[in-house]
Amino acid sequence: MANIKSAQKRIAIAERNRLRNRMYKAGVRTLVKKCLGACTTYGAHPDETGRELVTTSVRVAFSRIDRAVKRGVLHKNAAAHQKSRLSRAVRHALEPAAPVPAANG
């Protein structure tokens, strides 16, 4: 434990920030998991309510990810990676698989 008063304050501030950051990260993870679950559910049983659930969940997840970046909890590249991953899952869920063209050779 630190003996100097300013060091003790910094330790307290660091702990407070760590707990706050953990809360933001947990919220992001939860919303990403919900979005991926909605994509899986919609892929198995496509219907209009499922489609709305996917679009709203991805919008909310993107918003929370951007907010975490703004607060300095996530790095912008990590956020871009998460958003790309979500976008890919949503695109595969909402659009049927396109046929792969045969290779000419």
Backbone as numpy.savetxt, mean C-alpha at the origin, in Angstrom:
# Nx Ny Nz CAx CAy CAz Cx Cy Cz
21.18 4.13 29.46 20.34 5.31 29.46 21.23 6.56 29.46
20.78 7.56 28.75 21.55 8.79 28.64 21.48 9.59 29.93
22.58 10.29 30.25 22.64 11.13 31.44 22.32 12.58 31.14
22.54 13.00 29.91 22.34 14.39 29.54 20.87 14.61 29.19
20.36 15.74 29.66 18.93 16.01 29.52 18.49 16.07 28.05
19.29 16.70 27.20 18.91 16.80 25.78 18.93 15.43 25.12
19.85 14.56 25.52 19.89 13.19 24.97 18.67 12.41 25.42
18.25 12.61 26.66 17.04 11.94 27.15 15.81 12.39 26.36
15.76 13.68 26.04 14.65 14.20 25.24 14.65 13.59 23.84
15.85 13.49 23.25 15.94 12.91 21.91 15.49 11.45 21.91
15.83 10.72 22.96 15.40 9.32 23.06 13.88 9.24 23.14
13.28 10.12 23.93 11.81 10.14 24.06 11.16 10.50 22.73
11.72 11.47 22.02 11.17 11.89 20.73 11.31 10.77 19.71
12.46 10.10 19.70 12.67 9.00 18.76 11.68 7.87 19.01
11.40 7.58 20.26 10.43 6.52 20.58 9.03 6.93 20.15
8.66 8.17 20.39 7.35 8.67 19.97 7.20 8.59 18.45
8.25 9.00 17.73 8.20 8.93 16.27 8.16 7.50 15.78
8.88 6.61 16.44 8.88 5.19 16.04 7.48 4.61 16.14
6.78 4.91 17.23 5.42 4.40 17.41 4.47 5.00 16.37
4.63 6.28 16.08 3.78 6.92 15.08 4.04 6.32 13.70
5.31 6.13 13.36 5.65 5.53 12.07 5.12 4.12 11.95
5.18 3.38 13.04 4.67 2.01 13.04 3.16 1.99 12.77
2.47 2.97 13.31 1.03 3.07 13.09 0.73 3.34 11.61
1.48 4.26 10.99 1.27 4.56 9.57 1.58 3.33 8.71
2.69 2.66 9.00 3.08 1.49 8.21 2.04 0.38 8.33
1.52 0.18 9.52 0.50 -0.85 9.73 -0.76 -0.52 8.94
-1.13 0.76 8.91 -2.30 1.17 8.14 -2.11 0.93 6.65
-0.92 1.21 6.16 -0.62 0.98 4.74 -0.70 -0.51 4.44
-0.07 -1.33 5.29 -0.10 -2.79 5.07 -1.52 -3.33 5.08
-2.34 -2.85 5.99 -3.72 -3.30 6.08 -4.49 -2.97 4.81
-4.36 -1.74 4.33 -5.10 -1.33 3.14 -4.60 -2.04 1.89
-3.30 -2.30 1.80 -2.76 -3.04 0.67 -3.31 -4.45 0.68
-3.36 -5.06 1.85 -3.88 -6.42 1.97 -5.36 -6.47 1.61
-6.12 -5.47 2.03 -7.55 -5.41 1.69 -7.75 -5.27 0.19
-6.92 -4.44 -0.44 -7.03 -4.22 -1.88 -6.70 -5.50 -2.63
-5.64 -6.18 -2.23 -5.27 -7.43 -2.90 -6.35 -8.50 -2.68
-6.94 -8.52 -1.50 -8.03 -9.45 -1.24 -9.25 -9.15 -2.09
-9.55 -7.87 -2.25 -10.69 -7.48 -3.10 -10.43 -7.87 -4.55
-9.18 -7.74 -5.00 -8.84 -8.14 -6.37 -9.01 -9.65 -6.56
-8.57 -10.41 -5.59 -8.70 -11.87 -5.66 -10.17 -12.28 -5.68
-10.96 -11.66 -4.81 -12.39 -11.97 -4.75 -13.08 -11.62 -6.05
-12.76 -10.44 -6.59 -13.38 -10.02 -7.84 -12.95 -10.93 -8.99
-11.71 -11.37 -8.99 -11.23 -12.26 -10.04 -11.96 -13.59 -10.03
-12.31 -14.06 -8.83 -13.02 -15.34 -8.72 -14.49 -15.20 -9.07
-15.12 -14.12 -8.63 -16.56 -13.91 -8.85 -16.79 -12.47 -9.30
-16.63 -12.17 -10.57 -16.81 -10.79 -11.02 -18.26 -10.33 -10.96
-18.48 -9.20 -10.32 -19.79 -8.55 -10.31 -19.56 -7.06 -10.09
-20.61 -6.29 -10.21 -20.48 -4.83 -10.17 -20.06 -4.34 -8.78
-20.59 -4.91 -7.73 -20.21 -4.46 -6.37 -18.75 -4.80 -6.09
-18.29 -5.93 -6.58 -16.88 -6.29 -6.41 -15.98 -5.33 -7.15
-16.41 -4.93 -8.33 -15.63 -3.98 -9.13 -15.52 -2.63 -8.40
-16.62 -2.18 -7.82 -16.60 -0.93 -7.06 -15.71 -1.05 -5.83
-15.76 -2.21 -5.18 -14.92 -2.44 -4.01 -13.44 -2.39 -4.38
-13.08 -2.97 -5.52 -11.68 -2.94 -5.97 -11.24 -1.50 -6.24
-12.05 -0.75 -6.96 -11.65 0.62 -7.32 -11.57 1.52 -6.08
-12.50 1.39 -5.17 -12.44 2.23 -3.96 -11.27 1.81 -3.07
-11.02 0.51 -2.96 -9.92 0.07 -2.08 -8.56 0.50 -2.63
-8.41 0.48 -3.95 -7.12 0.92 -4.50 -6.96 2.43 -4.35
-8.04 3.16 -4.46 -7.97 4.62 -4.29 -7.59 4.96 -2.84
-8.20 4.28 -1.89 -7.90 4.54 -0.48 -6.46 4.13 -0.15
-6.02 3.00 -0.69 -4.65 2.54 -0.44 -3.63 3.52 -1.01
-3.87 4.00 -2.23 -2.96 4.98 -2.84 -2.89 6.24 -1.98
-4.03 6.68 -1.49 -4.07 7.88 -0.67 -3.26 7.69 0.60
-3.41 6.54 1.25 -2.68 6.29 2.49 -1.18 6.16 2.23
-0.81 5.54 1.12 0.61 5.41 0.77 1.21 6.79 0.54
0.50 7.63 -0.21 1.00 8.98 -0.48 1.12 9.80 0.80
0.19 9.61 1.70 0.25 10.33 2.97 1.45 9.88 3.80
1.74 8.57 3.77 2.90 8.06 4.51 4.20 8.63 3.94
4.26 8.79 2.61 5.45 9.39 2.00 5.58 10.85 2.43
4.46 11.56 2.43 4.48 12.97 2.80 4.96 13.15 4.24
4.60 12.22 5.11 5.00 12.31 6.51 6.42 11.78 6.74
7.03 11.19 5.72 8.38 10.68 5.87 8.47 9.28 6.43
7.36 8.57 6.47 7.35 7.21 7.00 7.88 6.23 5.96
7.48 6.41 4.71 7.92 5.56 3.61 8.79 6.36 2.66
9.75 5.69 2.06 10.55 6.32 1.02 9.71 6.37 -0.25
9.94 7.37 -1.08 9.11 7.54 -2.27 9.26 6.37 -3.24
10.44 5.76 -3.32 10.60 4.61 -4.21 9.89 3.38 -3.67
9.89 3.21 -2.36 9.15 2.10 -1.75 7.66 2.27 -2.00
7.19 3.51 -1.91 5.78 3.79 -2.17 5.45 3.52 -3.64
6.34 3.92 -4.54 6.11 3.68 -5.96 6.05 2.18 -6.24
6.90 1.42 -5.56 6.90 -0.04 -5.71 5.56 -0.63 -5.27
5.08 -0.19 -4.10 3.79 -0.68 -3.59 2.64 -0.33 -4.53
2.65 0.93 -5.02 1.57 1.38 -5.89 1.61 0.63 -7.22
2.80 0.35 -7.73 2.93 -0.41 -8.96 2.40 -1.82 -8.78
2.73 -2.41 -7.66 2.26 -3.77 -7.34 0.73 -3.81 -7.26
0.15 -2.81 -6.60 -1.31 -2.75 -6.51 -1.95 -2.51 -7.87
-1.36 -1.62 -8.66 -1.91 -1.32 -9.98 -1.91 -2.57 -10.86
-0.84 -3.33 -10.79 -0.74 -4.55 -11.58 -1.82 -5.55 -11.15
-2.03 -5.70 -9.85 -3.05 -6.63 -9.35 -4.44 -6.18 -9.78
-4.70 -4.88 -9.70 -6.02 -4.36 -10.09 -6.24 -4.53 -11.58
-5.22 -4.25 -12.36 -5.34 -4.38 -13.82 -5.62 -5.84 -14.20
-4.93 -6.78 -13.57 -5.16 -8.20 -13.87 -6.54 -8.65 -13.42
-7.04 -8.05 -12.33 -8.36 -8.45 -11.84 -9.47 -7.87 -12.71
-9.33 -6.60 -13.12 -10.41 -5.94 -13.84 -10.42 -6.26 -15.33
-9.26 -6.48 -15.92 -9.20 -6.76 -17.36 -8.96 -8.25 -17.57
-9.71 -8.86 -18.45 -9.45 -10.29 -18.73 -8.09 -10.44 -19.38
-7.52 -11.61 -19.22 -6.18 -11.87 -19.77 -6.23 -11.81 -21.29
-5.32 -11.01 -21.85 -5.24 -10.89 -23.30 -4.48 -12.10 -23.86
-4.85 -12.57 -25.03 -4.13 -13.71 -25.60 -2.69 -13.30 -25.94
-1.79 -14.22 -25.68 -0.38 -13.96 -25.98 -0.12 -14.25 -27.44
0.47 -13.30 -28.17 0.72 -13.54 -29.59 1.80 -14.62 -29.77
1.61 -15.44 -30.79 2.56 -16.51 -31.07 3.83 -15.92 -31.65
4.97 -16.51 -31.31 6.25 -16.01 -31.81 6.45 -16.48 -33.25
6.85 -15.56 -34.09 7.13 -15.93 -35.49 8.56 -16.40 -35.58
8.72 -17.63 -35.99 10.09 -18.07 -36.05 10.28 -19.38 -36.66
